[in-house]
Amino acid sequence: MTALADYARLEAQARYFDGKSARPREVFAGFGKRSLVIIGPNDAAIAHWPLASLRAVSGRGASEMTLVPELGSDERLVLDDPLMMDAIARVCPDLFRRPVNAQGLRYAGLWGLGSLLSIVVIVFYLIPLLATQLAPLIPYERERALGDAVANQVSLLLGAAGQDDDGICRGEEGLKALKAMTDRLQAHASLPYEIQVDVLDHSLVNAIAMPGGRIFLFRGLIDNAETPEEVAGVLAHEIGHIVHRDPTTGVLRTAGTAGMFSMILGDIFGAGIIAAAGEAALNASYQREAEARADDVALQILADAGLPSRPFAMFFIRLRERYGDTPRFLAYFASHPAMQDRADRAKAGDSVGGGAYTPVLDDRNWVAMRNICTGRDE
């Protein structure tokens, strides 16, 4: 051991604690062949501490070095000679090494597991629960402002908005037809405010409800519908989500706890919250319970309005048969699982059946609605 040979004659004063008495003894410390020798009066060796097991219980760079012959020992040796401290550090490479504390690792693992479980509970239970409880507390004015911001974000995400418009179709005759359909359905919905339904000029086969009573029907959905009653069924379903404030609850869940309280307090225009809200609205995939509730509301609205519910169900069955499960054509279909079961419920709950009914739109207005995007800037 070359380094040890360099310090063979090195000695330094030190204070020795034998672990039995609190009183220190003045001693000298020097090097043996493979040990640190503690020398008492009359040059008598008090102890030989093997260098391999020697450990410092003081930190690196301390003005004093406190040594023990091995971890767990009650004996101590305190040095303040810089040369001796440096020498010991050089010949004892494991001087500052600490053994792995298995019990500490177990505690750390348990704490880590507990933290992970806490996050899971917060994300999958607490935030959804808070969202459900807080949604009714948002004043309508703020909820509508949030809905307007989400609508703008959806238009941007889809690239439907241009430099001079917001991507919303504004054909005059088509808007009259859309309002007639909306009014007939909303007259039978329990809502404290008037909903706003717009057609977005995009080929996506989709419809989405947003906070504050805003609804987007996509041009692609109208293009693929064969009758106005098919569109009315979809619209009634989206109204059902608004009745139960599902869009607002969904946005609150996406925004997280901080976003929830910021919206409650009125700060709803943070870019991060609006971007997340737009994504949430566009990709809305409500829980089966929410879908079932919205279906129940839709079936009741259609029944009260004297309209059949069978077209609502058969519309998407026909689309699946025509296009398969391609998301481009079936974005709405893909986000609403168990369609066959829901179709069966809709058919079973059809109060009109094969009987006569007053169409939600006559032929002229249906043509106008289908052409609503051809003159959207009128």
Phi and psi in degrees as a GROMACS rama.xvg file:
@    title "Ramachandran Plot"
@    xaxis  label "Phi"
@    yaxis  label "Psi"
@TYPE xy
-62.1271  -45.5822  THR-2
-60.9975  -39.8279  ALA-3
-64.8655  -36.9046  LEU-4
-62.8488  -32.6227  ALA-5
-66.6801  -22.8555  ASP-6
-112.506  21.3512  TYR-7
-59.3612  -32.8922  ALA-8
-102.776  6.26689  ARG-9
-79.6867  133.022  LEU-10
-136.373  155.322  GLU-11
-150.852  150.324  ALA-12
-70.3859  149.211  GLN-13
-154.824  169.336  ALA-14
-114.602  129.456  ARG-15
-113.818  130.441  TYR-16
-113.536  122.174  PHE-17
-82.1368  -2.23446  ASP-18
84.8711  -3.09099  GLY-19
-111.654  -34.0532  LYS-20
-120.081  148.192  SER-21
-81.0178  -10.0329  ALA-22
-86.2712  128.224  ARG-23
-78.6973  158.463  PRO-24
-116.509  136.617  ARG-25
-77.2006  124.156  GLU-26
-139.583  177.724  VAL-27
-117.401  149.662  PHE-28
-120.127  135.985  ALA-29
-147.494  -179.539  GLY-30
-105.908  133.722  PHE-31
-96.5342  -158.78  GLY-32
-67.8443  -45.7211  LYS-33
-138.608  30.8589  ARG-34
-148.574  163.176  SER-35
-98.0029  122.768  LEU-36
-99.1536  129.325  VAL-37
-102.297  120.227  ILE-38
-112.515  126.904  ILE-39
-97.9687  -161.814  GLY-40
-58.0716  150.147  PRO-41
62.2888  26.5103  ASN-42
59.3271  25.8348  ASP-43
-86.8872  132.317  ALA-44
-74.6992  123.163  ALA-45
-85.9813  -39.529  ILE-46
-156.517  152.926  ALA-47
-119.138  115.033  HIS-48
-103.622  116.462  TRP-49
-58.3069  133.521  PRO-50
-64.0564  -29.9067  LEU-51
-66.08  -30.7939  ALA-52
-102.499  -2.54459  SER-53
-64.5736  134.382  LEU-54
-135.181  145.592  ARG-55
-96.8534  128.573  ALA-56
-96.3545  -3.99198  VAL-57
-92.9179  161.625  SER-58
-80.6405  164.354  GLY-59
-63.1694  141.76  ARG-60
80.1862  4.00354  GLY-61
-70.973  153.979  ALA-62
-71.2274  -22.7436  SER-63
-124.068  150.458  GLU-64
-114.962  122.613  MET-65
-105.004  123.212  THR-66
-115.071  151.471  LEU-67
-130.517  150.689  VAL-68
-65.5696  -27.6196  PRO-69
-165.458  155.119  GLU-70
-61.5988  135.138  LEU-71
97.894  -10.201  GLY-72
-77.4772  149.595  SER-73
-87.6703  -12.7288  ASP-74
-74.615  149.272  GLU-75
-140.815  149.376  ARG-76
-135.586  124.51  LEU-77
-112.934  123.999  VAL-78
-119.484  147.092  LEU-79
-131.45  9.93245  ASP-80
-82.0382  114.845  ASP-81
-58.4932  -39.4591  PRO-82
-66.5087  -43.0119  LEU-83
-68.0062  -38.8347  MET-84
-62.5838  -42.3243  MET-85
-66.2975  -39.4057  ASP-86
-63.3994  -44.8243  ALA-87
-62.7967  -41.6534  ILE-88
-62.5592  -34.2051  ALA-89
-74.0208  -40.0478  ARG-90
-88.1863  -7.80531  VAL-91
-122.185  85.8036  CYS-92
-64.6845  -21.4897  PRO-93
-97.9809  17.9973  ASP-94
-58.1543  -40.2027  LEU-95
-104.308  10.0263  PHE-96
-78.5175  141.111  ARG-97
-116.967  140.45  ARG-98
-70.2995  154.898  PRO-99
-67.9385  128.344  VAL-100
-90.3287  100.976  ASN-101
-60.304  -40.2744  ALA-102
-65.7835  -39.6001  GLN-103
-62.9931  -39.6814  GLY-104
-63.4206  -39.3815  LEU-105
-62.7469  -44.3244  ARG-106
-62.4475  -42.633  TYR-107
-62.5868  -41.3824  ALA-108
-62.4999  -41.6642  GLY-109
-65.2985  -41.013  LEU-110
-63.7347  -41.8955  TRP-111
-63.2205  -43.356  GLY-112
-63.6551  -40.7968  LEU-113
-63.1228  -40.0833  GLY-114
-64.5264  -42.3142  SER-115
-62.1995  -43.9786  LEU-116
-63.7706  -35.7484  LEU-117
-63.797  -42.319  SER-118
-62.509  -43.6672  ILE-119
-60.3133  -43.7298  VAL-120
-63.34  -42.5405  VAL-121
-64.0001  -47.8556  ILE-122
-70.2174  -44.279  VAL-123
-98.2069  -10.0558  PHE-124
-127.071  -55.4194  TYR-125
-66.9332  -47.8154  LEU-126
-63.1496  -47.4939  ILE-127
-58.432  -38.8104  PRO-128
-65.5075  -44.5444  LEU-129
-62.4833  -41.6369  LEU-130
-59.4384  -44.0295  ALA-131
-63.9518  -38.8582  THR-132
-76.3703  -32.8118  GLN-133
-87.0026  -24.5032  LEU-134
-53.5125  -44.6207  ALA-135
-68.5589  -13.0603  PRO-136
-85.7126  -11.8121  LEU-137
-77.2259  123.694  ILE-138
-60.2447  149.13  PRO-139
-58.8559  -38.2379  TYR-140
-60.0469  -41.4409  GLU-141
-71.715  -38.2593  ARG-142
-64.1065  -40.3706  GLU-143
-68.0654  -40.4926  ARG-144
-61.0956  -38.9326  ALA-145
-64.282  -42.5963  LEU-146
-61.3829  -40.366  GLY-147
-63.5909  -41.832  ASP-148
-65.8349  -39.4127  ALA-149
-64.9416  -41.0631  VAL-150
-60.3428  -43.4487  ALA-151
-63.1667  -39.6191  ASN-152
-66.4992  -40.6359  GLN-153
-61.0718  -43.1282  VAL-154
-59.9749  -41.1141  SER-155
-68.264  -41.7479  LEU-156
-62.5865  -34.4956  LEU-157
-89.1175  -5.64668  LEU-158
69.9433  19.6274  GLY-159
-79.8122  -27.1479  ALA-160
-82.794  132.703  ALA-161
-100.265  -167.51  GLY-162
-71.4918  -29.3112  GLN-163
-110.951  -0.619682  ASP-164
-148.509  177.961  ASP-165
-106.45  10.7208  ASP-166
82.6401  2.8526  GLY-167
-89.5812  134.212  ILE-168
-76.4129  137.271  CYS-169
-134.21  31.897  ARG-170
-59.891  126.636  GLY-171
-59.9156  -50.0349  GLU-172
-67.2463  -36.4397  GLU-173
-64.095  -37.7979  GLY-174
-65.5345  -37.6212  LEU-175
-64.3224  -40.9557  LYS-176
-65.7026  -42.0327  ALA-177
-62.5911  -40.7786  LEU-178
-66.0145  -38.797  LYS-179
-61.3563  -42.837  ALA-180
-64.45  -45.0052  MET-181
-62.8951  -45.3253  THR-182
-62.3159  -39.6429  ASP-183
-65.2845  -36.6792  ARG-184
-78.8734  -44.5317  LEU-185
-65.6305  -26.0345  GLN-186
-59.2566  -18.6616  ALA-187
-114.916  17.2355  HIS-188
-111.267  141.569  ALA-189
-86.9018  86.399  SER-190
-130.505  137.811  LEU-191
-82.5228  -1.11847  PRO-192
-145.287  165.621  TYR-193
-84.5093  134.105  GLU-194
-82.787  157.998  ILE-195
-119.747  117.419  GLN-196
-110.671  127.766  VAL-197
-126.29  156.923  ASP-198
-106.674  123.465  VAL-199
-94.0598  131.937  LEU-200
-76.9153  78.927  ASP-201
-148.356  146.493  HIS-202
-78.1535  -4.02516  SER-203
-61.8879  134.581  LEU-204
-85.4039  91.1564  VAL-205
-158.791  162.713  ASN-206
-151.272  137.34  ALA-207
-136.035  144.661  ILE-208
-102.17  141.762  ALA-209
-126.288  164.208  MET-210
-56.339  153.723  PRO-211
77.2686  14.1198  GLY-212
84.133  20.9165  GLY-213
-96.5421  139.181  ARG-214
-133.925  135.515  ILE-215
-107.135  124.68  PHE-216
-100.291  133.837  LEU-217
-90.5182  144.341  PHE-218
-52.7396  -38.6939  ARG-219
-59.885  -33.6803  GLY-220
-69.4805  -43.5722  LEU-221
-66.5563  -39.7751  ILE-222
-61.1155  -31.8139  ASP-223
-91.9557  -5.78521  ASN-224
-83.7658  143.116  ALA-225
-97.3543  -22.8829  GLU-226
-137.738  155.689  THR-227
-65.7189  -24.3017  PRO-228
-67.0835  -28.8913  GLU-229
-65.1738  -44.4104  GLU-230
-66.537  -39.479  VAL-231
-60.826  -38.0889  ALA-232
-63.4474  -43.2359  GLY-233
-63.1469  -44.7235  VAL-234
-62.4068  -40.2895  LEU-235
-62.5979  -37.3707  ALA-236
-64.1127  -42.7763  HIS-237
-66.9929  -36.2148  GLU-238
-61.5645  -36.6206  ILE-239
-59.559  -38.6685  GLY-240
-64.5044  -39.0102  HIS-241
-67.9474  -38.4283  ILE-242
-55.6873  -40.7086  VAL-243
-94.2791  6.60542  HIS-244
56.9988  33.5483  ARG-245
-61.7031  -40.1193  ASP-246
-62.0081  -40.8503  PRO-247
-66.6748  -42.4298  THR-248
-61.1445  -42.2466  THR-249
-63.2489  -40.6953  GLY-250
-66.2766  -40.2121  VAL-251
-62.7948  -40.3306  LEU-252
-62.3242  -41.3724  ARG-253
-67.8409  -40.0469  THR-254
-67.7494  -24.6691  ALA-255
83.6583  179.102  GLY-256
-60.4782  -46.7223  THR-257
-61.7632  -42.9665  ALA-258
-64.0844  -36.9594  GLY-259
-57.4947  -52.4766  MET-260
-70.7422  -30.7078  PHE-261
-65.1716  -37.1545  SER-262
-72.5416  -36.4455  MET-263
-60.9851  -38.5834  ILE-264
-84.3504  -7.16757  LEU-265
110.362  -6.99623  GLY-266
-89.9522  87.4156  ASP-267
-111.427  6.43815  ILE-268
-109.607  20.0829  PHE-269
-65.1292  135.325  GLY-270
-60.0233  -40.3032  ALA-271
-64.3318  -41.7589  GLY-272
-66.0497  -44.3137  ILE-273
-65.8566  -40.9475  ILE-274
-61.9634  -45.3602  ALA-275
-64.9344  -38.1423  ALA-276
-65.6457  -39.3616  ALA-277
-63.1519  -43.8169  GLY-278
-62.2581  -41.8242  GLU-279
-63.7556  -41.5202  ALA-280
-67.0104  -43.1709  ALA-281
-67.0022  -34.7908  LEU-282
-107.409  27.9982  ASN-283
-55.8079  125.78  ALA-284
-136.941  84.8981  SER-285
-69.7478  160.449  TYR-286
-64.4566  157.884  GLN-287
-58.2702  -34.1163  ARG-288
-63.7698  -41.3867  GLU-289
-66.5991  -40.267  ALA-290
-63.8597  -41.2039  GLU-291
-64.2361  -41.4531  ALA-292
-62.2787  -44.6846  ARG-293
-63.7528  -38.4951  ALA-294
-62.2708  -43.0823  ASP-295
-61.0491  -43.5793  ASP-296
-63.5661  -43.7721  VAL-297
-60.2146  -45.8361  ALA-298
-63.1366  -37.5545  LEU-299
-69.7424  -41.4641  GLN-300
-61.3126  -46.7308  ILE-301
-62.2655  -40.9941  LEU-302
-64.7866  -45.2266  ALA-303
-66.3641  -29.7  ASP-304
-84.7981  -0.598853  ALA-305
72.1921  32.8575  GLY-306
-117.39  148.543  LEU-307
-76.1568  149.541  PRO-308
-99.0667  -13.4165  SER-309
-58.4808  -41.2526  ARG-310
-60.1095  -34.9318  PRO-311
-58.1107  -44.0148  PHE-312
-73.3216  -45.8322  ALA-313
-71.0877  -22.9316  MET-314
-55.8151  -50.2797  PHE-315
-79.2586  -28.2687  PHE-316
-63.522  -41.4779  ILE-317
-65.2984  -39.8194  ARG-318
-64.0958  -40.414  LEU-319
-63.5671  -41.1717  ARG-320
-66.5666  -32.6602  GLU-321
-79.5363  -43.1953  ARG-322
-111.919  -8.37744  TYR-323
76.5669  -150.804  GLY-324
-105.025  31.2442  ASP-325
-66.4523  120.787  THR-326
-57.5141  -32.8449  PRO-327
-57.09  -39.9886  ARG-328
-93.9514  -22.1193  PHE-329
-124.347  42.3003  LEU-330
-59.451  -44.1868  ALA-331
-67.0099  -45.9506  TYR-332
-59.5661  -43.6818  PHE-333
-67.1049  -28.9466  ALA-334
-87.8549  1.25514  SER-335
-124.016  94.0146  HIS-336
-71.7104  170.641  PRO-337
56.4022  44.0538  ALA-338
-62.6723  -36.7305  MET-339
-63.0631  -41.9323  GLN-340
-62.0898  -41.5225  ASP-341
-69.8005  -35.2923  ARG-342
-63.3458  -41.533  ALA-343
-62.4232  -40.8846  ASP-344
-64.1706  -42.5618  ARG-345
-63.8395  -41.9786  ALA-346
-66.8024  -40.3374  LYS-347
-67.2742  -31.2072  ALA-348
-93.2361  12.0012  GLY-349
-73.2195  108.508  ASP-350
-76.247  -19.7182  SER-351
-87.1932  -39.8455  VAL-352
60.8398  -132.271  GLY-353
-92.768  9.75467  GLY-354
-76.9133  173.998  GLY-355
-76.9615  149.147  ALA-356
-153.458  159.673  TYR-357
-84.0449  116.202  THR-358
-54.4631  148.008  PRO-359
-66.5102  -27.9636  VAL-360
-141.052  143.458  LEU-361
-78.4853  175.256  ASP-362
-58.7795  -42.1386  ASP-363
-62.8051  -45.7191  ARG-364
-70.5466  -31.4693  ASN-365
-65.7734  -41.7342  TRP-366
-62.7367  -41.136  VAL-367
-62.8137  -40.2494  ALA-368
-67.8333  -38.6615  MET-369
-66.7305  -23.5842  ARG-370
-103.144  18.9754  ASN-371
-61.9113  -26.4831  ILE-372
-91.6278  -7.14968  CYS-373
-73.8211  -20.632  THR-374
-133.443  48.0703  GLY-375
-67.7259  -18.2821  ARG-376
-98.7193  7.80573  ASP-377
